[in-house]
Amino acid sequence: MNIEGSVALVTGANRGLGKVLVEQLRAKGARKVYAGARDPAKITYPGVTPVKLDVTSAADVAAAAAALGDVNLVINNAGVAPFGTLADDASLEAARAVMETNYFGPLRIANAFAPILAKNGGGALVNMLSVLSWITFPSLGAYCASKSAAWALTNALRHELKGQKTLVIGAHAGLINTDMAAGVDAPKVSPEQVAAAILEAVASGREEVLADETSRRVKSALSSEPGPYL
């Protein structure tokens, strides 16, 4: 689909990759960009429309869908990545909280906006995933599980929404140089590179984005012996 003239919604748009996606959508000629955030007052960049949107809130999602009937591009970018272990008493509640944002959040958005995308010609739905959809990093087990679930969700939505001509894209990357990965000392890809890869896939109709060398290397090694699992 054409980015120029599109009407886009980006979740988690107040900082990091979401903010860069908004900026690049504007630069590529999107007619309107809705920037979703828990606190819309934090959306201060010009030329965009702030939207109160906590993806864990059914009321917020329903209100956004009711108000944004002209959207034809949805980018599910909102996410959380808390560190922690799984084999302890506190892990269940922590894991539920991660799944609420990283899995049920995109599912709520997809359910609410699929009819809108259909009405507007199909459009595109992008889910921001991770190289950790495929491997598990120590101390990020709940996050990895949520991204694996979101990958499966993306693949299911691709089949379900094909009939309404909605392009469903799964975007994978390793560490991105944003606040979320600030505490990790390892090579990182820029959010500008990831955003550009996502929007290029939207424009060209590709269903999967491998935005950096890390995601390409891990994906290619999945069938190797031994596998790339950590």
C-alpha positions in Angstrom: 0.0 0.0 0.0 1.1 3.6 -0.4 2.4 5.4 2.6 1.8 8.7 0.9 -1.8 9.7 1.6 -2.3 6.9 4.2 -4.0 7.4 7.6 -1.9 5.6 10.3 -2.3 4.7 13.9 0.9 3.9 15.9 0.6 2.6 19.4 3.3 3.3 22.0 4.1 6.4 20.0 5.4 8.7 22.8 9.1 7.6 22.6 11.6 5.2 21.1 10.7 3.3 17.9 7.1 4.6 18.1 8.2 8.2 17.9 10.5 7.5 15.0 7.7 5.6 13.1 5.5 8.6 13.5 8.2 10.9 12.2 9.0 8.7 9.2 5.3 8.3 8.4 5.0 12.1 8.3 8.2 12.4 6.2 6.8 9.9 3.7 3.6 11.8 3.2 1.0 10.1 5.4 -2.1 12.2 5.3 -2.8 11.8 9.0 -0.9 10.1 11.8 -2.6 9.2 15.1 -0.1 8.8 17.9 -1.3 6.5 20.7 0.0 6.7 24.2 -1.2 6.0 27.8 -0.6 9.8 28.4 -1.4 11.7 25.2 0.1 14.8 26.8 3.5 13.3 26.1 2.9 13.5 22.3 4.3 16.9 21.6 5.7 16.7 18.1 3.9 18.7 15.4 1.5 17.5 12.7 0.2 14.4 14.5 -3.0 13.7 16.5 -2.5 12.4 20.0 -4.8 9.6 21.1 -5.3 8.3 24.7 -4.5 4.6 24.1 -3.5 2.1 26.7 -3.6 -1.2 24.8 -4.3 -3.1 28.0 -7.6 -1.1 28.4 -10.6 -2.4 26.5 -12.3 0.9 27.0 -9.4 2.9 25.5 -9.2 0.6 22.5 -12.9 0.8 21.9 -12.9 4.6 22.2 -10.0 4.8 19.8 -11.7 2.5 17.2 -14.9 4.6 17.5 -13.1 7.8 16.9 -10.5 6.8 14.2 -12.7 5.4 11.5 -10.5 6.6 8.7 -7.4 4.5 9.6 -6.0 2.2 6.9 -2.6 1.4 8.5 -2.2 0.2 12.1 1.2 -0.4 13.7 1.1 -2.3 17.0 4.3 -1.0 18.6 3.5 -0.7 22.3 5.4 -3.1 24.4 7.0 -3.8 27.8 10.2 -5.8 28.6 10.7 -6.2 32.3 13.6 -8.3 33.6 12.9 -11.1 36.0 12.9 -14.9 36.6 10.1 -17.3 36.0 10.7 -20.0 38.6 9.5 -18.0 41.6 6.3 -17.0 43.4 6.0 -13.6 41.8 6.5 -14.8 38.2 2.8 -15.5 37.4 1.6 -12.0 38.0 4.6 -10.5 36.2 4.0 -12.8 33.2 0.3 -11.9 33.1 1.2 -8.2 33.0 3.7 -8.7 30.1 1.2 -10.8 28.1 -1.5 -8.2 28.7 0.6 -5.6 26.8 2.6 -7.7 24.3 0.0 -10.3 23.3 -3.5 -9.3 24.4 -2.8 -5.6 23.5 -2.1 -6.3 19.8 -5.0 -8.7 19.8 -7.4 -6.1 21.2 -6.2 -3.6 18.6 -6.6 -6.1 15.8 -10.1 -7.0 16.8 -11.1 -3.4 17.1 -9.5 -2.1 13.9 -9.9 -5.1 11.5 -13.5 -4.0 10.5 -12.2 -0.4 10.0 -9.3 -1.6 7.8 -11.8 -3.7 5.8 -14.1 -0.8 5.3 -11.2 1.3 4.1 -10.0 -1.1 1.5 -7.9 -3.6 3.5 -4.8 -1.6 4.4 -2.1 -3.0 6.6 -1.6 -4.2 10.2 2.0 -4.4 11.5 2.9 -6.2 14.7 6.3 -5.2 16.2 7.8 -8.5 17.3 11.4 -9.4 18.2 14.3 -11.7 17.5 13.2 -13.0 20.9 10.1 -14.4 19.3 12.4 -17.3 18.4 15.0 -17.6 21.1 15.0 -17.0 24.9 17.3 -14.5 26.6 18.1 -15.2 30.3 16.0 -13.0 32.7 13.6 -12.0 29.9 11.7 -15.3 29.8 8.2 -13.7 30.2 9.0 -11.2 27.5 10.2 -13.9 25.1 7.1 -16.0 25.7 4.9 -13.0 25.0 6.7 -12.2 21.7 6.5 -15.9 20.7 2.8 -15.7 21.3 2.6 -12.5 19.4 4.4 -14.1 16.4 1.8 -16.9 16.4 -1.0 -14.3 16.6 0.5 -12.4 13.7 0.6 -15.6 11.6 -3.0 -16.4 12.5 -4.2 -12.9 11.7 -2.5 -13.0 8.3 -4.7 -16.0 7.4 -7.8 -14.6 8.9 -7.6 -11.1 7.3 -6.4 -12.1 3.9 -10.0 -12.3 2.7 -10.5 -8.6 3.5 -7.2 -7.7 1.7 -5.4 -6.6 4.8 -1.7 -7.0 4.7 -0.4 -8.4 8.0 3.3 -7.9 8.7 5.5 -9.3 11.5 8.5 -7.1 12.2 11.6 -8.6 13.9 14.7 -6.9 15.2 17.4 -7.5 17.8 18.2 -4.9 20.4 17.1 -1.4 19.3 18.8 1.6 20.6 15.9 3.0 22.7 15.1 3.5 26.4 13.8 -0.1 26.5 17.3 -1.6 25.9 19.2 1.2 27.6 20.5 -1.2 30.4 21.8 -3.8 28.0 25.5 -3.5 26.9 25.4 -5.1 23.5 25.3 -4.0 19.8 22.1 -2.3 18.9 20.3 -1.3 15.7 19.0 2.3 15.4 15.2 2.9 15.6 15.5 4.8 12.3 16.7 1.7 10.5 13.9 -0.5 12.0 11.2 2.0 11.2 12.5 2.4 7.6 12.4 -1.4 7.1 8.9 -1.6 8.5 7.6 1.1 6.2 9.4 -0.3 3.2 7.6 -3.6 3.8 4.3 -1.9 4.0 4.9 -0.1 0.7 6.2 -3.3 -1.0 3.6 -5.7 0.4 6.1 -8.0 2.3 4.7 -10.0 5.2 7.9 -10.3 7.3 10.6 -7.7 8.3 14.0 -8.8 9.4 15.3 -5.4 10.3 18.9 -6.1 11.2 21.7 -8.6 11.0 20.8 -10.2 14.3 17.2 -11.1 13.2 18.4 -12.4 9.8 21.1 -14.6 11.4 18.8 -16.1 14.0 16.0 -16.7 11.6 18.4 -18.5 9.2 19.7 -20.7 12.0 16.4 -22.0 13.3 16.7 -25.3 11.4 20.4 -25.7 12.2 21.8 -28.4 14.6 22.2 -27.4 17.3 19.7 -24.6 17.1 20.3 -21.0 18.1 18.3 -21.4 21.4 19.9 -19.8 24.5 
